[in-house]
Amino acid sequence: MKIGRGDWGTVPLTHSYKENARGLGAADMAAGFFARRGHRASGELAYHVVDVMECCLEAAREGRAVEVGSTAERPAALPMGLREGEVD
């Protein structure tokens, strides 16, 4: 079964922050605090990312598939239409 196009293609950008946006996670965290909502760069997500990276290293080292034990809820995307320098 073939999935996808089978070649490279251009995907249109639909959200702001198309360039390097260092500090965006910290800005979202602060905005979430003041709006009394969660933020996208949660500890749960960070733990899952590290777990995936560790499993990739273990799989490469041992030459076998390694099951990732953690999960994390996918954070909501930034809303469309934000101006550069804004978070929701």
Secondary structure, DSSP 8 states (H G I E B T S, - for coil): ---S-SS-------SS--S--TTHHHHHHHHHHHHT---SS-HHHHHHHHHHHHHHHHHHHHTS---------------TT--TT---
